[in-house]
């Protein structure tokens, strides 16, 4: 009951304060040191009144030491529906996180990302930034901290963003964004965990220009190294180009192999 109450509060929290974070969902709180990597392959299709085929692949590599972690993620999705391409997107994200004190409550992070999304007319997006990350659970001497059943992170920082849109004429945009996020990982059982991330990324020079992102993933361990993931992603952009809608929601099913 206590866990359900905590999840409910955290789901509502970002909307109550009007400020909460994208690639944060790829952060892993690994206890292991050294190099790790995993690869996720997704295959979704339908045949009948609606025909589509979607292929996706996500590759990740980590290197962890006692006070600093590094990781890189490459993600690509391609989809054909009724003989026509309607999804072609991908990104590469690189991040490093460094502990600033012994309890690991306060961390410093830096990151860079390259991205494209053909059907949002986003020809390229480059960002470079950094900020601070907080782990409130590290301050609590409780069963939650001891058994690692709940992980909670808050983050805030600044990044520079440069975008090119394939409109006619071509639109280029460059600005600074303030990135805020809340990340939660809940171990529902030994083989099932829930991962939820909220982002809010306004432009300080114009707060009406913002992005909101919600990522929700349910991971189930099928065998020792094989996992099934169901993921829901919601993206809202207050400013769009080329007549596109401001909101997008996606549901994905993926098999992940961990090494």
VMD Tcl script that draws the C-alpha trace (Angstrom):
set ca {
  {0.00 0.00 0.00}
  {2.82 2.39 0.88}
  {4.48 1.79 -2.51}
  {1.24 2.50 -4.38}
  {0.81 5.75 -2.46}
  {4.36 6.83 -3.28}
  {3.85 6.14 -7.00}
  {0.56 8.06 -7.06}
  {2.12 11.11 -5.40}
  {5.11 11.11 -7.73}
  {2.90 10.78 -10.83}
  {0.95 13.88 -9.82}
  {3.89 15.89 -8.48}
  {5.21 17.24 -11.81}
  {1.79 18.57 -12.83}
  {1.26 20.26 -9.46}
  {4.49 22.26 -9.60}
  {4.33 22.84 -13.39}
  {7.93 21.82 -13.79}
  {9.34 18.51 -14.44}
  {12.27 15.37 -17.88}
  {14.13 12.53 -22.31}
  {17.12 10.31 -22.24}
  {17.04 10.20 -18.43}
  {15.16 6.92 -18.78}
  {18.42 5.41 -20.05}
  {20.27 6.12 -16.80}
  {20.95 2.95 -14.81}
  {21.85 2.85 -11.13}
  {24.22 -0.09 -11.50}
  {26.04 -1.49 -8.48}
  {28.54 -3.27 -10.72}
  {31.85 -1.74 -11.76}
  {33.42 -1.97 -15.20}
  {31.96 -2.29 -18.70}
  {28.39 -3.42 -19.45}
  {26.28 -3.35 -22.59}
  {22.88 -4.45 -23.84}
  {20.98 -4.51 -27.10}
  {17.20 -4.18 -27.54}
  {15.44 -5.26 -30.73}
  {11.78 -4.42 -31.37}
  {9.47 -5.97 -33.97}
  {5.84 -4.81 -34.16}
  {3.45 -5.60 -37.01}
  {-0.24 -5.91 -37.96}
  {-1.94 -7.61 -40.91}
  {-5.56 -7.06 -41.91}
  {-7.49 -3.81 -42.21}
  {-4.31 -2.01 -41.10}
  {-0.93 -3.30 -42.26}
  {2.29 -2.09 -40.75}
  {5.78 -3.24 -39.89}
  {8.00 -1.49 -37.35}
  {11.63 -2.30 -36.62}
  {13.63 -0.71 -33.84}
  {17.01 -1.22 -32.24}
  {18.67 0.32 -29.19}
  {22.28 -0.31 -28.23}
  {23.85 0.85 -24.97}
  {27.30 0.65 -23.42}
  {28.27 1.66 -19.85}
  {31.50 2.08 -17.95}
  {31.23 2.54 -14.17}
  {33.87 3.20 -11.52}
  {33.55 4.13 -7.85}
  {32.70 7.82 -8.31}
  {31.98 8.34 -12.02}
  {29.77 6.62 -14.62}
  {29.79 6.95 -18.41}
  {27.28 5.67 -20.93}
  {26.30 5.98 -24.59}
  {22.98 5.05 -26.21}
  {22.13 4.70 -29.92}
  {18.43 4.33 -30.82}
  {16.75 3.90 -34.25}
  {13.15 3.24 -35.36}
  {11.79 2.56 -38.88}
  {8.13 1.90 -39.71}
  {6.12 1.16 -42.88}
  {2.29 1.32 -42.84}
  {0.19 0.19 -45.83}
  {3.26 0.32 -48.04}
  {4.29 3.85 -46.99}
  {7.09 4.90 -44.67}
  {5.69 6.79 -41.68}
  {8.49 6.64 -39.10}
  {12.20 7.18 -39.50}
  {14.00 8.54 -36.45}
  {17.05 8.02 -34.30}
  {19.53 9.55 -31.89}
  {22.88 9.10 -30.18}
  {23.21 10.22 -26.55}
  {26.41 10.37 -24.47}
  {26.43 11.17 -20.74}
  {28.74 11.14 -17.72}
  {27.67 11.35 -14.06}
  {30.03 12.05 -11.16}
  {29.35 11.67 -7.42}
  {30.15 14.86 -5.50}
  {29.95 13.48 -1.96}
  {30.19 10.17 -0.12}
  {26.47 9.50 0.34}
  {25.92 9.93 -3.42}
  {23.07 12.36 -2.75}
  {24.47 15.06 -5.06}
  {25.87 14.32 -8.53}
  {27.21 16.36 -11.43}
  {26.32 15.35 -14.99}
  {27.24 16.37 -18.53}
  {25.76 15.18 -21.82}
  {25.56 15.59 -25.58}
  {23.02 14.36 -28.12}
  {22.49 14.15 -31.89}
  {18.97 13.41 -33.14}
  {16.72 13.34 -36.22}
  {13.02 12.64 -36.81}
  {11.88 12.70 -40.43}
  {8.15 12.83 -39.70}
  {8.43 15.76 -37.30}
  {10.43 17.49 -40.08}
  {13.41 17.52 -37.69}
  {16.41 17.19 -39.99}
  {18.90 17.45 -37.13}
  {19.03 18.40 -33.47}
  {22.23 18.88 -31.51}
  {22.43 19.64 -27.81}
  {25.19 20.05 -25.24}
  {24.62 20.62 -21.56}
  {24.96 19.65 -17.94}
  {23.58 20.11 -14.46}
  {23.00 18.56 -11.06}
  {21.30 15.34 -10.07}
  {19.87 14.54 -6.63}
  {19.05 11.22 -4.98}
  {16.63 11.84 -2.05}
  {16.58 8.14 -1.13}
  {20.31 8.41 -0.25}
  {19.31 10.62 2.71}
  {16.87 8.05 4.11}
  {18.05 5.19 6.29}
  {15.16 2.84 5.49}
  {14.26 -0.48 3.91}
  {13.72 1.34 0.61}
  {17.38 2.31 0.52}
  {18.70 -1.00 1.88}
  {16.93 -3.31 -0.56}
  {16.95 -0.90 -3.51}
  {13.22 -1.45 -4.18}
  {12.67 2.23 -4.97}
  {15.02 4.63 -6.77}
  {14.15 8.30 -7.13}
  {16.17 11.03 -8.85}
  {15.57 14.76 -9.35}
  {17.62 16.76 -11.82}
  {18.02 20.29 -13.10}
  {20.41 21.84 -15.60}
  {20.95 23.92 -18.71}
  {21.65 22.87 -22.29}
  {22.30 24.55 -25.64}
  {20.07 23.34 -28.49}
  {20.52 23.77 -32.25}
  {17.82 22.48 -34.62}
  {17.32 22.38 -38.39}
  {13.84 21.66 -39.83}
  {13.28 20.43 -43.39}
  {10.51 22.93 -44.08}
  {10.31 25.18 -47.14}
  {12.11 27.43 -46.50}
  {14.42 25.61 -44.03}
  {13.99 26.74 -40.41}
  {16.95 26.90 -38.03}
  {16.60 27.41 -34.29}
  {19.20 27.82 -31.54}
  {18.49 28.59 -27.91}
  {19.19 27.70 -24.29}
  {16.79 25.38 -22.46}
  {16.32 24.75 -18.75}
  {15.89 21.01 -18.21}
  {14.12 19.60 -15.12}
  {13.25 15.98 -14.47}
  {11.87 13.49 -12.02}
  {12.86 9.84 -12.46}
  {11.45 6.86 -10.56}
  {12.28 3.15 -10.68}
  {10.11 0.78 -8.63}
  {10.85 -2.93 -8.26}
  {7.36 -4.44 -8.32}
  {8.82 -7.95 -7.85}
  {12.12 -9.76 -8.37}
  {11.50 -9.95 -12.13}
  {9.35 -6.87 -12.81}
  {10.21 -3.19 -12.49}
  {8.48 0.06 -13.40}
  {10.45 3.01 -14.79}
  {8.83 6.45 -15.03}
  {10.38 9.78 -16.09}
  {8.87 13.25 -16.38}
  {10.71 16.10 -18.16}
  {9.94 19.78 -18.52}
  {12.31 21.81 -20.73}
  {11.33 25.49 -21.12}
  {13.40 28.19 -22.82}
  {14.28 30.75 -20.06}
  {14.11 33.60 -22.58}
  {10.51 32.61 -23.46}
  {8.71 30.27 -21.05}
  {5.86 29.76 -23.54}
  {8.41 27.79 -25.61}
  {8.69 24.44 -23.80}
  {8.73 20.66 -24.20}
  {7.15 18.13 -21.89}
  {8.09 14.44 -22.05}
  {6.70 11.43 -20.20}
  {8.34 8.00 -20.46}
  {6.76 5.00 -18.76}
  {8.27 1.50 -19.08}
  {7.38 -1.88 -17.59}
  {10.28 -4.37 -17.72}
  {9.86 -8.11 -17.19}
  {12.70 -10.64 -16.95}
  {11.83 -13.63 -19.12}
  {15.06 -15.57 -18.61}
  {18.47 -14.83 -17.10}
  {19.49 -12.28 -19.74}
  {16.34 -11.80 -21.82}
  {13.84 -9.07 -20.92}
  {10.50 -7.92 -22.32}
  {9.75 -4.18 -22.19}
  {6.47 -2.36 -22.80}
  {7.06 1.38 -23.15}
  {4.75 4.40 -23.47}
  {6.20 7.72 -24.61}
  {4.39 11.07 -24.70}
  {5.93 14.23 -26.20}
  {4.38 17.68 -26.20}
  {6.01 20.66 -27.96}
  {4.48 24.11 -27.52}
  {6.02 25.29 -30.81}
  {5.81 23.10 -33.93}
  {6.63 23.60 -37.61}
  {5.15 22.50 -40.93}
  {1.60 22.11 -39.62}
  {2.48 19.23 -37.28}
  {0.44 18.49 -34.14}
  {2.03 19.50 -30.82}
  {1.47 16.13 -29.09}
  {2.64 12.59 -29.94}
  {2.14 9.33 -28.06}
  {3.78 5.96 -28.84}
  {3.45 2.47 -27.34}
  {6.27 -0.01 -28.00}
  {7.03 -3.66 -27.22}
  {10.70 -4.67 -27.14}
  {12.91 -7.67 -26.34}
  {16.18 -6.71 -24.62}
  {19.29 -8.87 -24.27}
  {21.63 -7.86 -21.41}
  {25.31 -8.83 -21.16}
}
mol new
graphics top color blue
foreach p $ca { graphics top sphere $p radius 0.5 }
foreach p [lrange $ca 0 end-1] q [lrange $ca 1 end] { graphics top cylinder $p $q radius 0.2 }
display resetview
